[in-house]
């Protein structure tokens, strides 16, 4: 590998890592924003902010959403992998 190819390879690797880190960072910010929005919605629906019921309902709802999204993504990825092979 020539010196120029090595520099380009290193630059590409750096940019790919930067993209991964930035994507993860923005995903975290988006998740926190959604968390705040959903919590505020629950506070509106359940005025007693300290309600244990509301907190458990929120945790269960978020868990169910995560399960559904994860399963659908897994099925989609598996289907795409089977088409590629």
KOLRO-435292 format. One record per residue (C-alpha): x, y, z; chain. Coordinates in Angstrom, 3 decimals, m for minus. Layout:
BEGIN
MIMAR        x        y        z unit
MIMAR        X        Y        Z    A
...
This chain:
BEGIN
MIMAR        x        y        z unit
MIMAR    0.000    0.000    0.000    A
MIMAR    1.405    3.369   m0.966    A
MIMAR    1.723    6.239    1.480    A
MIMAR   m1.157    8.096   m0.211    A
MIMAR   m3.414    5.030   m0.007    A
MIMAR   m2.466    4.578    3.634    A
MIMAR   m3.348    8.221    4.420    A
MIMAR   m6.678    7.878    2.606    A
MIMAR   m7.404    4.647    4.457    A
MIMAR   m6.627    6.292    7.791    A
MIMAR   m8.749    9.320    6.879    A
MIMAR  m11.645    7.042    5.891    A
MIMAR  m11.365    5.075    9.133    A
MIMAR  m11.336    8.321   11.132    A
MIMAR  m14.419    9.639    9.316    A
MIMAR  m16.273    6.340    9.800    A
MIMAR  m15.506    6.394   13.547    A
MIMAR  m16.531   10.057   13.789    A
MIMAR  m19.795    9.248   12.001    A
MIMAR  m20.490    6.361   14.390    A
MIMAR  m19.801    8.492   17.458    A
MIMAR  m21.852   11.429   16.193    A
MIMAR  m24.764    9.166   15.291    A
MIMAR  m24.684    7.587   18.751    A
MIMAR  m24.513   11.023   20.370    A
MIMAR  m27.459   12.371   18.409    A
MIMAR  m29.415    9.174   19.087    A
MIMAR  m28.850    9.685   22.813    A
MIMAR  m30.029   13.300   22.595    A
MIMAR  m33.122   12.208   20.639    A
MIMAR  m33.852    9.459   23.178    A
MIMAR  m33.571   11.931   26.043    A
MIMAR  m35.875   14.371   24.245    A
MIMAR  m38.463   11.644   23.697    A
MIMAR  m38.078   10.555   27.303    A
MIMAR  m38.817   14.072   28.519    A
MIMAR  m41.775   14.454   26.146    A
MIMAR  m43.319   11.151   27.204    A
MIMAR  m42.746   11.900   30.883    A
MIMAR  m44.447   15.278   30.469    A
MIMAR  m47.370   13.562   28.735    A
MIMAR  m47.700   11.160   31.665    A
MIMAR  m47.574   14.080   34.095    A
MIMAR  m50.433   15.648   32.144    A
MIMAR  m52.440   12.417   32.090    A
MIMAR  m51.631   11.558   35.707    A
MIMAR  m51.541   14.859   37.656    A
MIMAR  m50.153   13.114   40.737    A
MIMAR  m46.522   13.328   39.556    A
MIMAR  m45.277   10.986   42.239    A
MIMAR  m47.757    8.288   41.255    A
MIMAR  m46.110    4.898   41.408    A
MIMAR  m48.733    3.593   38.996    A
MIMAR  m47.821    6.208   36.386    A
MIMAR  m44.120    5.415   36.693    A
MIMAR  m44.690    1.689   36.224    A
MIMAR  m47.068    2.311   33.337    A
MIMAR  m44.441    4.520   31.693    A
MIMAR  m41.716    1.886   32.188    A
MIMAR  m43.936   m0.881   30.796    A
MIMAR  m44.977    1.214   27.795    A
MIMAR  m41.380    2.107   26.919    A
MIMAR  m40.316   m1.529   27.315    A
MIMAR  m43.096   m2.741   25.023    A
MIMAR  m42.240   m0.148   22.382    A
MIMAR  m38.588   m1.172   22.556    A
MIMAR  m39.484   m4.863   22.148    A
MIMAR  m41.745   m4.218   19.144    A
MIMAR  m39.214   m1.980   17.387    A
MIMAR  m36.311   m4.345   18.081    A
MIMAR  m38.216   m7.392   16.826    A
MIMAR  m39.324   m5.629   13.644    A
MIMAR  m35.819   m4.407   12.934    A
MIMAR  m34.430   m7.904   13.545    A
MIMAR  m36.943   m9.446   11.140    A
MIMAR  m36.212   m6.806    8.510    A
MIMAR  m32.462   m7.346    8.825    A
MIMAR  m32.878  m11.126    8.630    A
MIMAR  m35.048  m10.798    5.517    A
MIMAR  m32.497   m8.539    3.836    A
MIMAR  m29.662  m10.905    4.740    A
MIMAR  m31.546  m13.849    3.250    A
MIMAR  m32.122  m11.908    0.015    A
MIMAR  m28.434  m11.065   m0.234    A
MIMAR  m27.287  m14.674    0.203    A
